[in-house]
Amino acid sequence: MAKKCDICNTKIESTFLNKLLGTHVKDKKGKKHFICPECQKKYGSKEEMLKNI
């Protein structure tokens, strides 16, 4: 199951065990947002990532 980054909308790669190579952050309502490694490097903190979604 391919996930897309919620910031830049690119496909996030996964390992052979279907683990994402990126991360996910939860907003105040508890919804998960998936983030690719490039955006994770670009926006260091969780707050910056949630601002750009």
mmCIF file of the N, C-alpha and C atoms, coordinates in Angstrom:
data_MODEL
# 
_entry.id   MODEL 
# 
loop_
_atom_site.group_PDB 
_atom_site.id 
_atom_site.type_symbol 
_atom_site.label_atom_id 
_atom_site.label_alt_id 
_atom_site.label_comp_id 
_atom_site.label_asym_id 
_atom_site.label_entity_id 
_atom_site.label_seq_id 
_atom_site.pdbx_PDB_ins_code 
_atom_site.Cartn_x 
_atom_site.Cartn_y 
_atom_site.Cartn_z 
_atom_site.occupancy 
_atom_site.B_iso_or_equiv 
_atom_site.pdbx_formal_charge 
_atom_site.auth_seq_id 
_atom_site.auth_comp_id 
_atom_site.auth_asym_id 
_atom_site.auth_atom_id 
_atom_site.pdbx_PDB_model_num 
ATOM 1   N N  . MET A 1 1  ? 0.846  -1.171 0.000  1.00 0.00 ? 1  MET A N  1 
ATOM 2   C CA . MET A 1 1  ? 0.000  0.000  0.000  1.00 0.00 ? 1  MET A CA 1 
ATOM 3   C C  . MET A 1 1  ? 0.894  1.238  0.000  1.00 0.00 ? 1  MET A C  1 
ATOM 4   N N  . ALA A 1 2  ? 0.864  1.989  -1.077 1.00 0.00 ? 2  ALA A N  1 
ATOM 5   C CA . ALA A 1 2  ? 1.716  3.161  -1.227 1.00 0.00 ? 2  ALA A CA 1 
ATOM 6   C C  . ALA A 1 2  ? 1.093  4.370  -0.538 1.00 0.00 ? 2  ALA A C  1 
ATOM 7   N N  . LYS A 1 3  ? 1.896  5.045  0.254  1.00 0.00 ? 3  LYS A N  1 
ATOM 8   C CA . LYS A 1 3  ? 1.459  6.267  0.931  1.00 0.00 ? 3  LYS A CA 1 
ATOM 9   C C  . LYS A 1 3  ? 2.107  7.446  0.229  1.00 0.00 ? 3  LYS A C  1 
ATOM 10  N N  . LYS A 1 4  ? 1.466  8.601  0.324  1.00 0.00 ? 4  LYS A N  1 
ATOM 11  C CA . LYS A 1 4  ? 2.012  9.823  -0.236 1.00 0.00 ? 4  LYS A CA 1 
ATOM 12  C C  . LYS A 1 4  ? 2.276  10.815 0.883  1.00 0.00 ? 4  LYS A C  1 
ATOM 13  N N  . CYS A 1 5  ? 3.314  11.615 0.677  1.00 0.00 ? 5  CYS A N  1 
ATOM 14  C CA . CYS A 1 5  ? 3.664  12.642 1.646  1.00 0.00 ? 5  CYS A CA 1 
ATOM 15  C C  . CYS A 1 5  ? 2.565  13.699 1.651  1.00 0.00 ? 5  CYS A C  1 
ATOM 16  N N  . ASP A 1 6  ? 2.131  14.112 2.847  1.00 0.00 ? 6  ASP A N  1 
ATOM 17  C CA . ASP A 1 6  ? 1.071  15.107 2.957  1.00 0.00 ? 6  ASP A CA 1 
ATOM 18  C C  . ASP A 1 6  ? 1.564  16.521 2.671  1.00 0.00 ? 6  ASP A C  1 
ATOM 19  N N  . ILE A 1 7  ? 2.881  16.734 2.645  1.00 0.00 ? 7  ILE A N  1 
ATOM 20  C CA . ILE A 1 7  ? 3.414  18.063 2.362  1.00 0.00 ? 7  ILE A CA 1 
ATOM 21  C C  . ILE A 1 7  ? 3.700  18.232 0.876  1.00 0.00 ? 7  ILE A C  1 
ATOM 22  N N  . CYS A 1 8  ? 4.539  17.337 0.307  1.00 0.00 ? 8  CYS A N  1 
ATOM 23  C CA . CYS A 1 8  ? 4.959  17.507 -1.089 1.00 0.00 ? 8  CYS A CA 1 
ATOM 24  C C  . CYS A 1 8  ? 4.241  16.576 -2.057 1.00 0.00 ? 8  CYS A C  1 
ATOM 25  N N  . ASN A 1 9  ? 3.422  15.664 -1.560 1.00 0.00 ? 9  ASN A N  1 
ATOM 26  C CA . ASN A 1 9  ? 2.590  14.763 -2.363 1.00 0.00 ? 9  ASN A CA 1 
ATOM 27  C C  . ASN A 1 9  ? 3.401  13.787 -3.224 1.00 0.00 ? 9  ASN A C  1 
ATOM 28  N N  . THR A 1 10 ? 4.614  13.423 -2.778 1.00 0.00 ? 10 THR A N  1 
ATOM 29  C CA . THR A 1 10 ? 5.381  12.404 -3.485 1.00 0.00 ? 10 THR A CA 1 
ATOM 30  C C  . THR A 1 10 ? 5.166  11.054 -2.809 1.00 0.00 ? 10 THR A C  1 
ATOM 31  N N  . LYS A 1 11 ? 5.392  9.988  -3.559 1.00 0.00 ? 11 LYS A N  1 
ATOM 32  C CA . LYS A 1 11 ? 5.213  8.640  -3.035 1.00 0.00 ? 11 LYS A CA 1 
ATOM 33  C C  . LYS A 1 11 ? 6.318  8.330  -2.032 1.00 0.00 ? 11 LYS A C  1 
ATOM 34  N N  . ILE A 1 12 ? 5.943  7.766  -0.893 1.00 0.00 ? 12 ILE A N  1 
ATOM 35  C CA . ILE A 1 12 ? 6.911  7.378  0.133  1.00 0.00 ? 12 ILE A CA 1 
ATOM 36  C C  . ILE A 1 12 ? 7.256  5.913  -0.082 1.00 0.00 ? 12 ILE A C  1 
ATOM 37  N N  . GLU A 1 13 ? 8.547  5.629  -0.194 1.00 0.00 ? 13 GLU A N  1 
ATOM 38  C CA . GLU A 1 13 ? 9.017  4.261  -0.391 1.00 0.00 ? 13 GLU A CA 1 
ATOM 39  C C  . GLU A 1 13 ? 8.800  3.451  0.882  1.00 0.00 ? 13 GLU A C  1 
ATOM 40  N N  . SER A 1 14 ? 8.744  2.140  0.731  1.00 0.00 ? 14 SER A N  1 
ATOM 41  C CA . SER A 1 14 ? 8.606  1.262  1.887  1.00 0.00 ? 14 SER A CA 1 
ATOM 42  C C  . SER A 1 14 ? 9.588  0.109  1.758  1.00 0.00 ? 14 SER A C  1 
ATOM 43  N N  . THR A 1 15 ? 9.883  -0.548 2.877  1.00 0.00 ? 15 THR A N  1 
ATOM 44  C CA . THR A 1 15 ? 10.785 -1.689 2.879  1.00 0.00 ? 15 THR A CA 1 
ATOM 45  C C  . THR A 1 15 ? 10.028 -2.939 2.453  1.00 0.00 ? 15 THR A C  1 
ATOM 46  N N  . PHE A 1 16 ? 10.725 -4.042 2.392  1.00 0.00 ? 16 PHE A N  1 
ATOM 47  C CA . PHE A 1 16 ? 10.071 -5.287 1.985  1.00 0.00 ? 16 PHE A CA 1 
ATOM 48  C C  . PHE A 1 16 ? 9.074  -5.781 3.023  1.00 0.00 ? 16 PHE A C  1 
ATOM 49  N N  . LEU A 1 17 ? 9.143  -5.255 4.238  1.00 0.00 ? 17 LEU A N  1 
ATOM 50  C CA . LEU A 1 17 ? 8.170  -5.609 5.272  1.00 0.00 ? 17 LEU A CA 1 
ATOM 51  C C  . LEU A 1 17 ? 7.057  -4.578 5.371  1.00 0.00 ? 17 LEU A C  1 
ATOM 52  N N  . ASN A 1 18 ? 6.934  -3.716 4.368  1.00 0.00 ? 18 ASN A N  1 
ATOM 53  C CA . ASN A 1 18 ? 5.926  -2.652 4.269  1.00 0.00 ? 18 ASN A CA 1 
ATOM 54  C C  . ASN A 1 18 ? 6.035  -1.615 5.385  1.00 0.00 ? 18 ASN A C  1 
ATOM 55  N N  . LYS A 1 19 ? 7.252  -1.343 5.845  1.00 0.00 ? 19 LYS A N  1 
ATOM 56  C CA . LYS A 1 19 ? 7.475  -0.251 6.785  1.00 0.00 ? 19 LYS A CA 1 
ATOM 57  C C  . LYS A 1 19 ? 7.848  0.985  5.974  1.00 0.00 ? 19 LYS A C  1 
ATOM 58  N N  . LEU A 1 20 ? 7.283  2.128  6.329  1.00 0.00 ? 20 LEU A N  1 
ATOM 59  C CA . LEU A 1 20 ? 7.567  3.360  5.603  1.00 0.00 ? 20 LEU A CA 1 
ATOM 60  C C  . LEU A 1 20 ? 8.975  3.849  5.889  1.00 0.00 ? 20 LEU A C  1 
ATOM 61  N N  . LEU A 1 21 ? 9.615  4.447  4.870  1.00 0.00 ? 21 LEU A N  1 
ATOM 62  C CA . LEU A 1 21 ? 10.935 5.015  5.060  1.00 0.00 ? 21 LEU A CA 1 
ATOM 63  C C  . LEU A 1 21 ? 10.853 6.454  5.538  1.00 0.00 ? 21 LEU A C  1 
ATOM 64  N N  . GLY A 1 22 ? 9.684  6.964  5.764  1.00 0.00 ? 22 GLY A N  1 
ATOM 65  C CA . GLY A 1 22 ? 9.485  8.300  6.303  1.00 0.00 ? 22 GLY A CA 1 
ATOM 66  C C  . GLY A 1 22 ? 9.000  8.211  7.734  1.00 0.00 ? 22 GLY A C  1 
ATOM 67  N N  . THR A 1 23 ? 8.147  9.141  8.104  1.00 0.00 ? 23 THR A N  1 
ATOM 68  C CA . THR A 1 23 ? 7.590  9.163  9.451  1.00 0.00 ? 23 THR A CA 1 
ATOM 69  C C  . THR A 1 23 ? 6.148  9.612  9.373  1.00 0.00 ? 23 THR A C  1 
ATOM 70  N N  . HIS A 1 24 ? 5.488  9.633  10.502 1.00 0.00 ? 24 HIS A N  1 
ATOM 71  C CA . HIS A 1 24 ? 4.140  10.192 10.573 1.00 0.00 ? 24 HIS A CA 1 
ATOM 72  C C  . HIS A 1 24 ? 4.035  11.043 11.828 1.00 0.00 ? 24 HIS A C  1 
ATOM 73  N N  . VAL A 1 25 ? 3.213  12.093 11.727 1.00 0.00 ? 25 VAL A N  1 
ATOM 74  C CA . VAL A 1 25 ? 2.951  12.960 12.873 1.00 0.00 ? 25 VAL A CA 1 
ATOM 75  C C  . VAL A 1 25 ? 1.444  13.039 13.062 1.00 0.00 ? 25 VAL A C  1 
ATOM 76  N N  . LYS A 1 26 ? 1.027  13.221 14.294 1.00 0.00 ? 26 LYS A N  1 
ATOM 77  C CA . LYS A 1 26 ? -0.396 13.355 14.592 1.00 0.00 ? 26 LYS A CA 1 
ATOM 78  C C  . LYS A 1 26 ? -0.700 14.811 14.904 1.00 0.00 ? 26 LYS A C  1 
ATOM 79  N N  . ASP A 1 27 ? -1.850 15.285 14.391 1.00 0.00 ? 27 ASP A N  1 
ATOM 80  C CA . ASP A 1 27 ? -2.274 16.641 14.725 1.00 0.00 ? 27 ASP A CA 1 
ATOM 81  C C  . ASP A 1 27 ? -3.075 16.618 16.020 1.00 0.00 ? 27 ASP A C  1 
ATOM 82  N N  . LYS A 1 28 ? -3.632 17.765 16.393 1.00 0.00 ? 28 LYS A N  1 
ATOM 83  C CA . LYS A 1 28 ? -4.361 17.867 17.663 1.00 0.00 ? 28 LYS A CA 1 
ATOM 84  C C  . LYS A 1 28 ? -5.595 16.982 17.702 1.00 0.00 ? 28 LYS A C  1 
ATOM 85  N N  . LYS A 1 29 ? -6.193 16.709 16.544 1.00 0.00 ? 29 LYS A N  1 
ATOM 86  C CA . LYS A 1 29 ? -7.386 15.872 16.486 1.00 0.00 ? 29 LYS A CA 1 
ATOM 87  C C  . LYS A 1 29 ? -7.053 14.379 16.475 1.00 0.00 ? 29 LYS A C  1 
ATOM 88  N N  . GLY A 1 30 ? -5.767 14.031 16.356 1.00 0.00 ? 30 GLY A N  1 
ATOM 89  C CA . GLY A 1 30 ? -5.356 12.638 16.360 1.00 0.00 ? 30 GLY A CA 1 
ATOM 90  C C  . GLY A 1 30 ? -5.203 12.023 14.988 1.00 0.00 ? 30 GLY A C  1 
ATOM 91  N N  . LYS A 1 31 ? -5.350 12.820 13.923 1.00 0.00 ? 31 LYS A N  1 
ATOM 92  C CA . LYS A 1 31 ? -5.212 12.292 12.568 1.00 0.00 ? 31 LYS A CA 1 
ATOM 93  C C  . LYS A 1 31 ? -3.733 12.162 12.211 1.00 0.00 ? 31 LYS A C  1 
ATOM 94  N N  . LYS A 1 32 ? -3.348 11.018 11.607 1.00 0.00 ? 32 LYS A N  1 
ATOM 95  C CA . LYS A 1 32 ? -1.969 10.796 11.196 1.00 0.00 ? 32 LYS A CA 1 
ATOM 96  C C  . LYS A 1 32 ? -1.705 11.464 9.853  1.00 0.00 ? 32 LYS A C  1 
ATOM 97  N N  . HIS A 1 33 ? -0.560 12.122 9.751  1.00 0.00 ? 33 HIS A N  1 
ATOM 98  C CA . HIS A 1 33 ? -0.094 12.706 8.497  1.00 0.00 ? 33 HIS A CA 1 
ATOM 99  C C  . HIS A 1 33 ? 1.256  12.080 8.189  1.00 0.00 ? 33 HIS A C  1 
ATOM 100 N N  . PHE A 1 34 ? 1.418  11.554 6.972  1.00 0.00 ? 34 PHE A N  1 
ATOM 101 C CA . PHE A 1 34 ? 2.646  10.880 6.583  1.00 0.00 ? 34 PHE A CA 1 
ATOM 102 C C  . PHE A 1 34 ? 3.605  11.878 5.952  1.00 0.00 ? 34 PHE A C  1 
ATOM 103 N N  . ILE A 1 35 ? 4.887  11.786 6.331  1.00 0.00 ? 35 ILE A N  1 
ATOM 104 C CA . ILE A 1 35 ? 5.905  12.719 5.900  1.00 0.00 ? 35 ILE A CA 1 
ATOM 105 C C  . ILE A 1 35 ? 7.067  11.937 5.286  1.00 0.00 ? 35 ILE A C  1 
ATOM 106 N N  . CYS A 1 36 ? 7.541  12.368 4.099  1.00 0.00 ? 36 CYS A N  1 
ATOM 107 C CA . CYS A 1 36 ? 8.669  11.714 3.440  1.00 0.00 ? 36 CYS A CA 1 
ATOM 108 C C  . CYS A 1 36 ? 9.981  12.154 4.101  1.00 0.00 ? 36 CYS A C  1 
ATOM 109 N N  . PRO A 1 37 ? 11.078 11.410 3.891  1.00 0.00 ? 37 PRO A N  1 
ATOM 110 C CA . PRO A 1 37 ? 12.354 11.767 4.519  1.00 0.00 ? 37 PRO A CA 1 
ATOM 111 C C  . PRO A 1 37 ? 12.884 13.133 4.082  1.00 0.00 ? 37 PRO A C  1 
ATOM 112 N N  . GLU A 1 38 ? 12.621 13.550 2.844  1.00 0.00 ? 38 GLU A N  1 
ATOM 113 C CA . GLU A 1 38 ? 13.100 14.843 2.369  1.00 0.00 ? 38 GLU A CA 1 
ATOM 114 C C  . GLU A 1 38 ? 12.427 15.991 3.113  1.00 0.00 ? 38 GLU A C  1 
ATOM 115 N N  . CYS A 1 39 ? 11.121 15.911 3.289  1.00 0.00 ? 39 CYS A N  1 
ATOM 116 C CA . CYS A 1 39 ? 10.398 16.944 4.032  1.00 0.00 ? 39 CYS A CA 1 
ATOM 117 C C  . CYS A 1 39 ? 10.748 16.884 5.512  1.00 0.00 ? 39 CYS A C  1 
ATOM 118 N N  . GLN A 1 40 ? 11.070 15.702 6.003  1.00 0.00 ? 40 GLN A N  1 
ATOM 119 C CA . GLN A 1 40 ? 11.464 15.551 7.391  1.00 0.00 ? 40 GLN A CA 1 
ATOM 120 C C  . GLN A 1 40 ? 12.779 16.286 7.641  1.00 0.00 ? 40 GLN A C  1 
ATOM 121 N N  . LYS A 1 41 ? 13.700 16.246 6.668  1.00 0.00 ? 41 LYS A N  1 
ATOM 122 C CA . LYS A 1 41 ? 14.961 16.973 6.793  1.00 0.00 ? 41 LYS A CA 1 
ATOM 123 C C  . LYS A 1 41 ? 14.738 18.472 6.643  1.00 0.00 ? 41 LYS A C  1 
ATOM 124 N N  . LYS A 1 42 ? 13.854 18.826 5.718  1.00 0.00 ? 42 LYS A N  1 
ATOM 125 C CA . LYS A 1 42 ? 13.595 20.237 5.419  1.00 0.00 ? 42 LYS A CA 1 
ATOM 126 C C  . LYS A 1 42 ? 12.930 20.948 6.600  1.00 0.00 ? 42 LYS A C  1 
ATOM 127 N N  . TYR A 1 43 ? 11.929 20.318 7.190  1.00 0.00 ? 43 TYR A N  1 
ATOM 128 C CA . TYR A 1 43 ? 11.212 20.882 8.335  1.00 0.00 ? 43 TYR A CA 1 
ATOM 129 C C  . TYR A 1 43 ? 11.563 20.033 9.547  1.00 0.00 ? 43 TYR A C  1 
ATOM 130 N N  . GLY A 1 44 ? 12.426 20.518 10.384 1.00 0.00 ? 44 GLY A N  1 
ATOM 131 C CA . GLY A 1 44 ? 12.973 19.729 11.486 1.00 0.00 ? 44 GLY A CA 1 
ATOM 132 C C  . GLY A 1 44 ? 11.992 19.331 12.563 1.00 0.00 ? 44 GLY A C  1 
ATOM 133 N N  . SER A 1 45 ? 11.116 20.225 12.976 1.00 0.00 ? 45 SER A N  1 
ATOM 134 C CA . SER A 1 45 ? 10.264 19.915 14.119 1.00 0.00 ? 45 SER A CA 1 
ATOM 135 C C  . SER A 1 45 ? 8.849  19.533 13.687 1.00 0.00 ? 45 SER A C  1 
ATOM 136 N N  . LYS A 1 46 ? 8.133  18.912 14.598 1.00 0.00 ? 46 LYS A N  1 
ATOM 137 C CA . LYS A 1 46 ? 6.756  18.481 14.349 1.00 0.00 ? 46 LYS A CA 1 
ATOM 138 C C  . LYS A 1 46 ? 5.861  19.674 14.065 1.00 0.00 ? 46 LYS A C  1 
ATOM 139 N N  . GLU A 1 47 ? 6.064  20.781 14.790 1.00 0.00 ? 47 GLU A N  1 
ATOM 140 C CA . GLU A 1 47 ? 5.237  21.965 14.611 1.00 0.00 ? 47 GLU A CA 1 
ATOM 141 C C  . GLU A 1 47 ? 5.400  22.556 13.215 1.00 0.00 ? 47 GLU A C  1 
ATOM 142 N N  . GLU A 1 48 ? 6.642  22.591 12.712 1.00 0.00 ? 48 GLU A N  1 
ATOM 143 C CA . GLU A 1 48 ? 6.885  23.114 11.361 1.00 0.00 ? 48 GLU A CA 1 
ATOM 144 C C  . GLU A 1 48 ? 6.244  22.217 10.298 1.00 0.00 ? 48 GLU A C  1 
ATOM 145 N N  . MET A 1 49 ? 6.291  20.907 10.521 1.00 0.00 ? 49 MET A N  1 
ATOM 146 C CA . MET A 1 49 ? 5.680  19.973 9.566  1.00 0.00 ? 49 MET A CA 1 
ATOM 147 C C  . MET A 1 49 ? 4.172  20.170 9.521  1.00 0.00 ? 49 MET A C  1 
ATOM 148 N N  . LEU A 1 50 ? 3.542  20.320 10.695 1.00 0.00 ? 50 LEU A N  1 
ATOM 149 C CA . LEU A 1 50 ? 2.085  20.485 10.735 1.00 0.00 ? 50 LEU A CA 1 
ATOM 150 C C  . LEU A 1 50 ? 1.655  21.818 10.149 1.00 0.00 ? 50 LEU A C  1 
ATOM 151 N N  . LYS A 1 51 ? 2.499  22.856 10.239 1.00 0.00 ? 51 LYS A N  1 
ATOM 152 C CA . LYS A 1 51 ? 2.160  24.145 9.634  1.00 0.00 ? 51 LYS A CA 1 
ATOM 153 C C  . LYS A 1 51 ? 2.104  24.056 8.110  1.00 0.00 ? 51 LYS A C  1 
ATOM 154 N N  . ASN A 1 52 ? 2.942  23.207 7.527  1.00 0.00 ? 52 ASN A N  1 
ATOM 155 C CA . ASN A 1 52 ? 3.073  23.137 6.077  1.00 0.00 ? 52 ASN A CA 1 
ATOM 156 C C  . ASN A 1 52 ? 2.136  22.120 5.426  1.00 0.00 ? 52 ASN A C  1 
ATOM 157 N N  . ILE A 1 53 ? 1.343  21.433 6.216  1.00 0.00 ? 53 ILE A N  1 
ATOM 158 C CA . ILE A 1 53 ? 0.407  20.440 5.651  1.00 0.00 ? 53 ILE A CA 1 
ATOM 159 C C  . ILE A 1 53 ? -0.796 21.184 5.085  1.00 0.00 ? 53 ILE A C  1 
# 
